[in-house]
């Protein structure tokens, strides 16, 4: 069925929304507004979810707490959050009961009446999504960044009358339940090993990412990393107009670097953006993110001067190569969002000075040996924390000195004693945070607070 057909079927439909976190609340409110009979089913107790319960009562949405009843799993539709895998027992039971499964992103997209720019990839999604929205707004095109970035698309879908575009960060988890999702501009930044504990293989992971192009037509735009072989192998059959980007010169339309200058060629016209060294964002990966963002904005009708201005002034986001302090000549950088190996590989490429690297956390079945050459070239000492410390130690031992710390505070103290003036301490874990922290933001916030306490 098409987006319009699904939208027309919402009224009167019996729907269970699984979970009362922000995206669950948003999609429940959206469906209730459009006439669905909505039940929110939450594992937390009513006592632990008071604020969510109050919000649902205000909207007149029914809810159940402390578990999913048989009744909840016997309605017509089940709406799941990205954190719920299709292999989860609750989803399997719903399917066995004949329910149709949708994700919040898919449902929200039925009610988006302005063009969407969708961004996926293993690394750099949030930075790129934010950068595109800023460039569009600077161009005079009213836009908002939503999706996996933190603002549920369902909140935006409630009313798009004040917008010209929506920029959506899209994860592989969200694409598991996408059926009609159709962005006017779709972007595939890169593909590196991540989330294999959920998807099982790189083939499945890559195919989920590539679904972002599935419903595009020849009037749409597909922007992709020309230098990433895994990405280019997945786009053979797309129908949209193609715009590649690379750090090397390209023969046709696309984004590239030539003689140290970032350039975009669009509609056969070549525009110089700015020298690589003039951009505030650090690292080769951010050069690629900037080129991809610039192409997306041109495809949406944005202005080249707005693109240049944003690239000159945009300083990045918290927990992504964020400079959190300089003390006694040592630069301290919070890159807590680097939860996989390739994010750290790219992060290290941005340094000429020696680095003391703080890494470790919960392993996601990663191959840490991919970092050996980068660490040998850029890192003075590695300080390891968390569950993956022993596995990482086996890989890095003999490459550079390796130290262990029981806590982040101990790691910061160790790093402070090792780093000398003119060097950098980099928190770039290559692992998930859940062994020691609530999330990567909590890890980065604690690191920032420790540094700023000096």
SVG drawing of the C-alpha trace seen along z (x, -y; Angstrom):
<svg xmlns="http://www.w3.org/2000/svg" viewBox="-13 -34 69 51">
<polyline fill="none" stroke="black" stroke-width="0.4" points="0.0,0.0 1.0,-3.6 1.6,-6.3 -1.8,-7.9 -3.6,-4.5 -2.1,-3.8 -3.0,-7.3 -6.6,-6.9 -6.9,-3.7 -5.8,-5.2 -9.2,-6.4 -11.0,-3.8 -8.0,-1.4 -7.2,0.4 -3.6,-0.2 -1.2,0.7 1.9,-1.5 4.7,0.4 6.4,-1.8 5.8,-5.2 9.1,-6.9 9.2,-10.0 8.7,-8.4 6.0,-6.2 4.1,-9.1 4.5,-11.2 3.2,-8.5 0.3,-7.7 -0.7,-11.3 -0.4,-11.6 -2.6,-8.5 -5.1,-9.6 -5.4,-12.9 -6.2,-11.2 -9.0,-9.0 -7.2,-5.7 -8.3,-3.7 -4.9,-3.8 -3.6,-1.8 -0.1,-2.5 1.5,0.6 4.5,0.0 6.7,2.4 7.4,-0.2 5.1,-0.5 2.7,-3.4 4.8,-4.7 7.9,-4.8 6.2,-6.4 4.1,-9.1 5.0,-11.9 4.1,-9.7 0.9,-8.6 -0.1,-12.2 0.6,-13.2 -1.5,-10.3 -4.4,-11.1 -4.3,-14.7 -4.6,-13.5 -7.3,-11.0 -5.1,-8.0 -5.6,-4.7 -2.6,-3.0 -1.5,0.2 1.5,0.5 3.9,3.1 3.6,5.4 2.0,6.2 -1.4,7.9 -2.8,10.5 -5.4,7.9 -2.7,5.4 -1.1,8.0 -4.4,8.8 -5.2,5.5 -4.9,4.7 -1.6,2.7 1.5,2.7 3.7,-0.4 7.3,0.3 10.1,-2.0 13.6,-1.6 14.9,0.2 12.5,3.1 13.9,5.7 11.6,7.6 13.0,10.8 11.8,9.7 9.3,12.2 6.6,9.5 6.8,8.8 6.7,12.5 3.6,12.9 1.9,9.9 2.7,11.3 1.4,14.7 -1.8,12.9 -2.1,11.4 -1.1,7.8 0.7,5.6 4.0,4.1 5.0,0.5 7.7,-1.8 7.2,-5.3 9.3,-6.7 7.1,-5.0 3.8,-6.1 5.0,-9.6 6.1,-9.8 2.4,-9.2 1.6,-12.7 4.6,-14.7 3.4,-17.0 6.7,-18.7 9.9,-17.3 12.1,-15.1 15.9,-14.9 16.9,-11.5 20.4,-10.8 21.7,-7.3 25.2,-5.7 27.2,-4.1 28.9,-7.4 28.3,-11.1 24.5,-11.0 23.7,-13.5 26.3,-16.0 25.2,-15.9 21.5,-16.1 22.1,-19.1 24.4,-20.7 21.8,-20.3 19.0,-21.8 21.2,-24.8 22.2,-25.3 18.6,-25.2 17.5,-27.6 20.3,-30.0 19.0,-29.7 15.6,-30.8 14.0,-27.4 12.3,-26.6 13.5,-23.2 13.9,-21.1 16.2,-18.2 14.3,-15.1 14.2,-11.3 17.0,-9.4 18.6,-12.7 16.3,-12.9 13.2,-14.7 10.7,-12.0 9.4,-12.5 5.9,-12.0 6.2,-15.2 7.0,-17.1 4.3,-15.3 1.7,-16.8 1.9,-20.0 4.2,-20.8 2.4,-24.0 5.3,-26.2 8.0,-24.1 9.5,-23.9 11.5,-20.7 12.2,-18.1 15.7,-16.6 15.5,-13.1 18.3,-11.1 17.5,-7.4 19.0,-4.4 19.1,-0.8 16.7,0.0 14.1,-2.3 14.5,-0.9 13.5,2.5 9.9,1.4 9.9,-1.1 7.4,-0.3 6.6,-3.5 9.2,-5.9 10.0,-8.2 12.5,-11.1 13.0,-13.5 16.7,-13.5 18.3,-10.4 21.8,-10.1 24.1,-7.1 27.2,-8.5 29.2,-5.3 29.0,-1.7 31.2,-0.2 30.7,2.7 28.2,1.7 25.1,3.1 26.1,6.6 24.8,7.9 21.3,7.1 21.5,7.5 23.8,10.5 25.8,9.7 27.1,6.8 25.0,7.9 21.7,7.5 23.0,4.3 23.9,2.8 20.7,3.8 18.7,2.1 20.6,-1.1 20.1,-1.0 16.3,-0.8 16.5,-4.6 16.5,-4.7 13.9,-2.1 10.8,-4.3 12.6,-7.1 11.8,-7.9 13.6,-9.7 12.6,-13.0 14.4,-12.4 18.1,-12.6 20.4,-9.9 23.6,-11.1 26.2,-8.5 29.8,-8.0 31.7,-7.3 34.8,-6.2 33.0,-3.6 33.0,-0.3 30.4,1.2 28.0,-1.7 28.5,-1.7 27.8,2.1 24.3,1.5 23.0,-1.2 23.0,0.6 19.2,0.5 18.2,-2.9 16.0,-5.1 16.8,-8.5 19.3,-10.9 22.8,-10.3 25.1,-12.7 28.3,-11.0 30.8,-12.6 34.5,-11.8 37.8,-13.3 39.1,-12.8 38.1,-14.7 35.0,-13.4 34.3,-13.7 30.6,-14.6 28.2,-16.2 29.0,-15.6 31.1,-16.8 34.9,-16.4 38.2,-17.9 40.7,-19.3 44.0,-20.9 42.9,-21.3 39.6,-23.0 36.1,-21.7 34.0,-21.8 30.5,-20.8 29.4,-20.4 25.6,-20.5 23.6,-20.8 27.0,-21.0 28.1,-24.1 31.1,-23.9 31.2,-25.8 34.2,-26.3 33.1,-26.1 36.2,-26.8 39.6,-25.4 39.5,-22.2 41.6,-23.9 39.1,-26.8 36.3,-24.5 35.7,-24.5 34.9,-20.8 38.0,-18.5 38.8,-15.3 38.4,-13.8 35.1,-12.3 33.7,-15.8 35.0,-16.9 32.8,-14.1 29.9,-15.0 30.2,-18.7 30.3,-17.7 27.3,-15.5 25.4,-18.2 26.2,-20.8 24.8,-18.5 21.6,-17.9 21.0,-21.6 21.6,-22.3 19.2,-19.5 16.6,-21.2 17.1,-24.6 19.3,-26.1 21.9,-28.9 25.6,-28.4 26.4,-31.5 24.4,-29.9 26.3,-26.7 29.7,-28.5 28.6,-30.6 27.4,-27.5 30.6,-25.6 32.7,-28.5 30.8,-28.9 29.4,-25.4 31.5,-24.1 29.9,-20.7 27.8,-19.0 28.3,-17.8 30.1,-14.5 31.4,-14.6 35.0,-15.8 34.0,-18.4 36.8,-20.4 35.9,-20.6 39.0,-22.2 42.7,-23.2 44.8,-22.8 48.6,-23.3 48.9,-23.2 46.9,-20.0 43.8,-19.9 40.9,-17.7 38.4,-16.4 35.1,-14.6 34.2,-12.1 31.9,-9.9 29.6,-9.4 32.4,-7.3 30.7,-4.0 32.3,-1.9 35.7,-1.2 35.4,-3.3 34.4,-6.4 37.6,-6.2 39.6,-5.5 38.3,-8.7 38.7,-10.7 42.4,-9.9 42.9,-11.1 42.4,-14.7 45.5,-14.9 49.1,-15.9 50.1,-16.1 50.5,-13.0 47.2,-11.7 46.5,-10.0 43.4,-7.9 40.8,-6.9 38.8,-4.0 36.7,-1.0 33.2,-0.2 30.7,2.5 31.9,4.4 29.6,4.7 31.4,7.6 34.0,5.2 37.3,5.9 39.7,3.6 42.6,4.6 41.4,2.2 42.7,-0.6 46.3,0.7 47.8,-1.3 46.0,-4.5 47.0,-4.1 50.7,-3.4 50.7,-6.6 48.8,-9.0 48.6,-7.7 51.1,-8.0 49.3,-5.9 46.0,-4.1 44.0,-4.2 41.4,-1.5 38.1,-1.3 35.1,0.9 34.1,4.5 36.1,4.5 39.4,3.4 41.0,6.9 40.0,7.6 41.4,4.2 44.6,4.8 45.3,8.0 45.1,6.1 47.0,2.9 49.7,4.4 53.1,3.9 51.8,1.3 51.8,-1.6 51.9,-1.6 48.5,-0.5 47.2,-1.5 44.0,-0.4 41.6,-2.4 38.7,-1.1 36.6,-4.3 36.4,-7.2 37.7,-9.5 40.8,-7.3 41.3,-7.3 41.2,-11.1 43.7,-11.3 46.0,-8.8 45.7,-10.7 46.5,-14.0 49.7,-12.6 50.8,-11.2 49.9,-14.1 52.4,-16.9 51.9,-20.4 51.1,-20.4 49.4,-17.0 45.7,-15.9 43.7,-13.7 40.9,-12.1 37.9,-10.2 36.9,-8.1 35.7,-4.8 35.0,-2.6 32.4,-0.9 28.9,-1.3 28.5,-3.0 26.0,-0.9 28.4,1.1 29.3,-2.0 26.9,-4.8 23.3,-5.6 24.3,-6.4 27.0,-8.0 25.8,-11.5 26.2,-10.6 29.7,-9.3 30.6,-12.5 29.0,-14.8 31.0,-13.1 34.2,-13.4 33.5,-17.1 32.8,-17.7 36.0,-16.0 38.1,-18.0 36.4,-21.3 37.1,-20.6 40.9,-21.0"/>
</svg>
